[in-house]
Amino acid sequence: MRNMGNMMKQMQKMQKDMAKAQEQLKEETVEVTVGGGMITVVANGEKQILDIQIKEEVVDPDDIEMLQDLVLAATNEALAKVDELVNEKMGKFTKGMNIPGMF
């Protein structure tokens, strides 16, 4: 039973560490620029888009589709980078474990 007590303590510590890491992810951001600097998207570790900047030169009323494609590409790339960040920060807690639904 002594081993079980140690295991429970380790699990509780891991839960605290995971909660702390998740809180830190809220503060971390990723920034992606596409179109040669024409569009920049900033997202945080919770997959919230915090900022989108569009340079005036890329706004062409005759080619709205290109602008939409650039915004879409930048947003998707930012979210992919957030996934990488989350895996990097949280993956250390789940290494070797196969827990469905965990990061």
LINURZI-V983088 format. One record per residue. N is the residue number from 1. SS is DSSP state (2 for helix, 1 for strand, 0 for the rest). PHI is phi in degrees with one decimal (none if undefined). Layout:
N	SS	PHI
N	SS	PHI
This chain:
1	0	none
2	2	-61.6
3	2	-61.4
4	2	-63.4
5	2	-62.8
6	2	-63.9
7	2	-65.0
8	2	-64.8
9	2	-62.3
10	2	-63.6
11	2	-64.7
12	2	-63.4
13	2	-64.4
14	2	-62.9
15	2	-62.3
16	2	-63.8
17	2	-62.6
18	2	-64.8
19	2	-62.7
20	2	-64.8
21	2	-63.5
22	2	-65.3
23	2	-63.5
24	2	-64.4
25	2	-62.3
26	2	-60.5
27	2	-87.0
28	0	-82.7
29	1	-129.5
30	1	-122.5
31	1	-130.5
32	1	-126.5
33	1	-122.8
34	1	-129.3
35	0	65.0
36	0	64.3
37	0	92.3
38	0	-74.2
39	1	-133.7
40	1	-126.1
41	1	-123.8
42	1	-118.4
43	1	-131.5
44	1	-101.1
45	0	-68.6
46	0	-104.2
47	0	63.5
48	0	-99.3
49	1	-77.8
50	1	-95.5
51	1	-158.7
52	1	-132.1
53	1	-115.9
54	1	-125.3
55	0	-71.6
56	2	-56.2
57	2	-63.6
58	2	-83.8
59	0	-84.1
60	0	-122.8
61	0	-56.8
62	0	-87.2
63	0	-140.0
64	2	-62.2
65	2	-59.7
66	2	-63.3
67	2	-61.5
68	2	-61.2
69	2	-62.4
70	2	-65.9
71	2	-63.4
72	2	-61.6
73	2	-62.0
74	2	-65.0
75	2	-65.4
76	2	-63.8
77	2	-67.0
78	2	-62.3
79	2	-66.0
80	2	-65.4
81	2	-67.0
82	2	-63.8
83	2	-57.6
84	2	-61.8
85	2	-62.1
86	2	-63.5
87	2	-62.3
88	2	-65.4
89	2	-77.5
90	2	-97.7
91	2	-60.1
92	2	-65.0
93	2	-81.6
94	2	-111.2
95	0	-56.6
96	0	82.0
97	0	-104.5
98	0	-112.6
99	0	-109.3
100	0	-59.9
101	0	87.0
102	0	-92.8
103	0	19.0
